[in-house]
């Protein structure tokens, strides 16, 4: 996670991560949730 955060901050690149890990999701600056195929 720290490497992805560093890449994002130094290059301005957007990182798209798909995870089932609540810990990983909490370390992001933006979260989009999909439930039963619907963005909520």
ABEGO torsion letter per residue (X at the ends): XAAAAAAAAAAGBBBBBBBABAAAAAABABBBBBBGGBBX
